[in-house]
Amino acid sequence: MTVLQNSSSPPSPYAVWQKQEGVPIIGGLIVPDLRGDLPMSLWPRKGVKGAFVKLLGGEESMDAHVIEIPPKGNTEPEKYMFEEEIVVLSGRGASTIWLEGGRKQTFEWQEGSVFSPPMNCWRQHFNGSPDQPVRLLAISSAPVMFNLFRSADFIFNCDHAFKDRFSGEEDYFSGKGQALPNMIWRANFIPDINNFTLQDYAWRGAGGSGVNFEMANNTIQSHIAQFPVATYKKAHRHGPGAHILILSGTGFSLMWEEGKPKEKVDWKPGSLFSPPDMWFHQHFNSGTEPARYFAVHYGYWRVVVEDLGPESGHMESGNEIGYEDEDADVLDTFLAELGKNGAKPRPLAEWRK
């Protein structure tokens, strides 16, 4: 984890605004623990401490920030013209969402909850604890919107209400959801992603499971994936912006640009990383419990940016590497890490297909 300094490249409109906000900008390939000690300072716009998380893999497409709400505290009311999904990293509290001039809706959340305030709705977050801080992670499409419109005034002061996304429905944040084909769960509030029931996801390797989320009529989407102890997923690559938050388990990921050395990042619950644009990446569970992660990315089903499903022919296009085609050092590295952690290897024939 690093705190970014000035770059010699001309800054984008988003980067200019980001610097003007006056809070730390955390960079690098990975943030080891978002729930640990982070460089944060008072963020006047939000009224609480915070920091941007500008990972190498964001590539000015998606970005993230963390805020910490003190006991009995709250954020300032905000609305803006970009989408976001919010993960409760720690603590419990409530959020109030409303349209300009409309009735306010309040719903409660806890550690592991995920929700998405609809674009350009007002939102305000409250800490419900008298003695414990709350920490929230927001992953958003802010860079694309800032760089497209190049106007902070438009981003924060546009009056348009997207009533096809939210028109004040009373049960909008009730947590009730709808199961759709292709493992999609449509809901605007997920009470607990740590214990959400998953479906078989074996085609991605390692005998894993998962679920896809569609929230608030967004074009950004998210998913959970989980894979067993002593297994690892097939290497694949795609465009920039996907942010991966580790929920459980310990392990590591390899990330590399084709033809260049592999970068190894170790992760644990609370780690956040983002594979750079068209870098291969591969996730390894070298610990002693199932590994589960939550990923936010541009939509692969509501708005097709790129399709990584088996029916798309992506294996033939070179965007996935089968186990039989991976470099020999991949398995060697994995077995060495298992030994360090005291985890027993599983027979390869059980899962490496």
DAQUI-V585652 format. One record per residue. SS is DSSP state (H for helix, E for strand, L for the rest). PHI is phi in radians with two decimals (NA if undefined). Layout:
BEGIN
SS,PHI / SS,PHI
END
This chain:
BEGIN
L,NA / E,-2.30 / E,-1.77 / L,-1.21 / L,-1.88 / L,-1.10 / L,-1.82 / L,-1.37 / L,-1.35 / L,-1.04 / L,-1.27 / L,-1.32 / H,-0.97 / H,-1.13 / H,-1.10 / H,-1.09 / H,-1.09 / H,-1.00 / H,-1.13 / H,-1.15 / L,-1.19 / L,1.37 / L,-2.01 / L,-1.02 / E,-2.08 / E,-1.59 / E,-2.16 / L,1.90 / L,-1.43 / E,-2.67 / E,-1.79 / L,-1.06 / L,-2.74 / L,-1.20 / L,-1.62 / L,-1.63 / L,-1.39 / L,-2.07 / L,-1.27 / L,-2.30 / E,-2.49 / E,-1.06 / E,-1.86 / L,-0.95 / L,-1.04 / L,-1.74 / L,1.38 / E,-2.44 / E,-1.29 / E,-2.91 / E,-2.77 / E,-1.42 / E,-2.07 / L,-1.93 / L,-1.33 / H,-0.98 / H,-1.36 / H,-1.15 / L,0.90 / L,1.03 / L,-1.96 / L,-2.35 / E,-2.56 / E,-2.50 / E,-2.58 / E,-2.13 / E,-2.21 / E,-2.17 / E,-1.76 / L,-1.21 / L,-0.88 / L,1.09 / L,-1.64 / E,-2.72 / L,-1.48 / L,-1.30 / L,-1.11 / E,-2.50 / L,-2.54 / L,-2.85 / L,-1.65 / L,-2.63 / L,-1.54 / E,-2.67 / E,-2.06 / E,-1.99 / E,-1.96 / E,-1.45 / E,-1.34 / E,-2.80 / L,1.58 / L,-2.52 / E,-3.12 / E,-2.66 / E,-2.23 / E,-2.03 / E,-2.17 / E,-2.79 / L,-1.52 / L,-0.92 / L,1.40 / L,-1.71 / L,-1.29 / L,-1.41 / E,-2.03 / E,-2.11 / E,-2.39 / E,-1.69 / E,-2.50 / L,-2.50 / L,-0.97 / L,1.67 / L,-1.29 / E,-2.30 / E,-2.62 / L,-2.38 / L,-1.06 / L,-1.01 / L,-1.01 / L,1.17 / L,-1.51 / E,-1.23 / E,-2.57 / E,-2.59 / E,-2.00 / E,-2.22 / E,-1.55 / L,-1.56 / L,-1.70 / L,-1.40 / L,-2.47 / L,-2.12 / L,-1.26 / E,-1.95 / E,-2.19 / E,-2.06 / E,-1.91 / E,-2.07 / E,-2.01 / E,-2.47 / L,-1.69 / H,-0.97 / H,-1.00 / H,-1.07 / H,-1.19 / H,-1.10 / H,-1.28 / H,-1.36 / H,-1.63 / L,0.95 / L,-2.61 / H,-1.12 / H,-1.07 / H,-1.16 / H,-1.02 / H,-1.79 / H,-2.20 / L,-1.25 / L,-1.62 / L,-1.14 / L,-1.84 / L,-1.48 / L,-1.26 / L,-1.31 / L,-1.67 / L,-2.71 / L,-2.23 / L,1.63 / L,-0.95 / L,-1.15 / L,-1.78 / L,-1.02 / L,-1.95 / L,-1.27 / L,1.62 / L,-1.24 / L,-2.29 / E,-2.30 / E,-1.42 / E,-2.09 / L,-1.05 / L,1.14 / L,1.11 / E,-1.69 / E,-2.02 / E,-1.67 / L,-2.82 / L,-1.80 / E,-2.59 / E,-1.96 / L,-1.07 / L,-2.78 / L,-1.32 / L,-1.21 / L,-2.16 / L,-1.17 / L,-1.25 / L,-1.89 / E,-2.03 / E,-1.04 / L,-2.41 / H,-1.15 / H,-1.13 / H,-1.51 / L,1.70 / L,1.20 / L,1.10 / L,-1.46 / E,-2.41 / E,-3.04 / E,-2.79 / E,-1.85 / E,-1.96 / E,-2.12 / L,-2.27 / L,0.96 / L,0.98 / L,-1.31 / L,-1.63 / E,-1.49 / E,-2.34 / E,-2.62 / E,-2.71 / E,-1.92 / E,-2.30 / E,-2.41 / E,-2.44 / L,-1.24 / L,-1.01 / L,1.07 / E,-2.38 / E,-2.58 / L,-1.54 / L,-1.19 / E,-1.23 / E,-2.64 / L,-2.55 / L,-2.83 / L,-1.21 / L,-1.37 / L,1.90 / L,-1.12 / E,-1.89 / E,-2.02 / E,-1.88 / E,-1.36 / E,-1.75 / E,-2.71 / L,1.53 / L,-2.27 / E,3.09 / E,-2.71 / E,-2.27 / E,-1.83 / E,-2.34 / E,-2.73 / L,-1.45 / L,-0.91 / L,1.49 / L,-2.11 / L,-1.05 / L,-1.43 / E,-1.73 / E,-1.89 / E,-2.14 / E,-1.57 / E,-2.35 / L,-2.70 / L,-0.97 / L,1.75 / L,-1.29 / E,-2.32 / E,-2.54 / L,-2.53 / L,-1.08 / L,-1.10 / L,-0.93 / L,1.03 / L,-1.51 / E,-1.13 / E,-2.55 / E,-2.58 / E,-1.91 / E,-2.21 / E,-1.65 / L,-1.84 / L,-1.70 / L,-2.07 / L,-2.52 / L,-0.97 / E,-1.77 / E,-2.21 / E,-2.37 / E,-2.08 / E,-2.16 / E,-2.02 / E,-2.81 / E,-1.19 / L,-1.18 / L,-1.71 / L,-2.21 / L,-1.30 / L,-2.18 / L,-1.40 / L,-1.61 / L,-2.78 / L,-1.98 / L,-1.79 / L,-1.28 / H,-1.13 / H,-1.36 / H,-1.51 / L,1.34 / L,-1.17 / L,-1.14 / L,-1.22 / L,-1.42 / L,1.53 / L,-1.70 / E,-2.40 / E,-1.96 / L,-1.20 / H,-0.98 / H,-1.23 / H,-1.88 / L,-1.30 / L,-1.12 / H,-1.09 / H,-1.21 / H,-1.12 / H,-1.14 / H,-1.06 / H,-1.09 / H,-1.11 / H,-1.11 / H,-1.13 / H,-1.20 / H,-1.02 / H,-1.09 / H,-1.08 / H,-1.63 / L,1.24 / L,-1.63 / L,-1.52 / L,-1.12 / L,-1.62 / L,-0.96 / H,-1.03 / H,-1.13 / H,-1.29 / L,-2.48 / L,-1.64 / L,-2.13
END
